[in-house]
Amino acid sequence: MAFRTLDGVEVAGRRVLLRADLNVPVRDGKISDLTRLERLCPTIRELSAKGARVIVCSHFDRPKGKRVPDMSLAPVAAALGQVLGRDVAFADDCVGAPAEAAVAAMANGDVLVLENTRFHAGEEKNDPALARQLANLADMYVNDAFSAAHRAHASTEGIAHLLPAYAGRLMQAELEALDAALGNPQRPVAAIVGGSKVSSKLELLGNLTKRVDVLMIGGAMANTFLAAQGHSVGHSLQEADMHGTARAIMAEAEAAGCTILLPVDVVTATEFAANVRTLTVAVDGIPDDAMALDVGPRTVALLEHRLSGLRTLVWNGPLGAFEVPPFDAATTALAQAVADATAKHGLRSVAGGGDTVSALRHAGVLESLSYVSSAGGAFLEWLEGKELPGVAALEARAPA
């Protein structure tokens, strides 16, 4: 898809409404992860350095159209200022008199954060009136929030039809990485898909079998596929009502020329707890009283061997219950192998999804893949082949 970027766009003296994702994790009143703010900085710095008046808007949490003090973006604006190393102003509303006054007080190069867009019910309803109020604050619109692009909201989709609309640098990097991963990938291309339920990733699996050469399935969903093949999986988490669906997915993959790789061995335990006694067995030897909680070393070796022949890899979901040791071993080992293949053999590796990002951070390779998306739902919907409203609204069109 052709979308408009900031390349060659004159922004000096213009009011630029920048849709960001400031929905950062907060624990005990403190921001626990600044990644989203750090990734936003290049676009803000570029626009500010070129003389734009940068007006940042975002949602935060789920206030359901009401003003909830604990969901104010004021603390996040302060944190953004610290990350940027400069003053950042804050407006007590995203529209109306407070926003208008704050924008009017801006000088070229200034940065302003507006209050939580979800304090207005019209945000999630994509209310044209709210979109118009936001548009009236600016001369152009820049969307740098891929993680919210799957939502057709007033600040992500509605406003893009009212102002000249462009992708910010973070959005641009995300879209280019995703296009290189599945839109127009170098082949052979493979996907790793983990997670607990086949039912939650039906559309994802269906889309990938048509797009990749190899599909590696891990996590508890692999148990469902193994059971569908006739293996006894003991007390392992699996979906008995999805066996027919799993067999249909395998048949579709075969018809499409896609090879599905399932575990050949698993790490089992009779209870799910940290550092319990485990038993590694072939998939046809899972004890009746045990659960498969990670894939085994033979499976990891098989997947690592496959990496050597790949040009592109997409990863969504861990191979096991990585949050609890020792069931993090396979995911960590494969993550490090992917990072090594990326560095030494030019593998284009693209990963995303909340658990995936956490697993890669746990493995110490978060910065070692070609691209890691911080988006959750948007990344998954893109993998499913769905059109993202916030991205579609940025399609190249005649300049305003």
Beta strands, then each sheet from edge to edge (+ up, - down):
strand 1: 15-19
strand 2: 26-27
strand 3: 30-31
strand 4: 53-57
strand 5: 89-90
strand 6: 111-113
strand 7: 140-143
strand 8: 165-167
strand 9: 189-193
strand 10: 214-217
strand 11: 259-261
strand 12: 265-269
strand 13: 279-282
strand 14: 291-295
strand 15: 312-316
strand 16: 348-352
strand 17: 371-373
sheet 1: 5+ 6+ 4+ 1+ 7+ 8+
sheet 2: 2+ 3-
sheet 3: 11+ 10+ 9+ 15+ 16+ 17+
sheet 4: 13+ 12- 14+
end
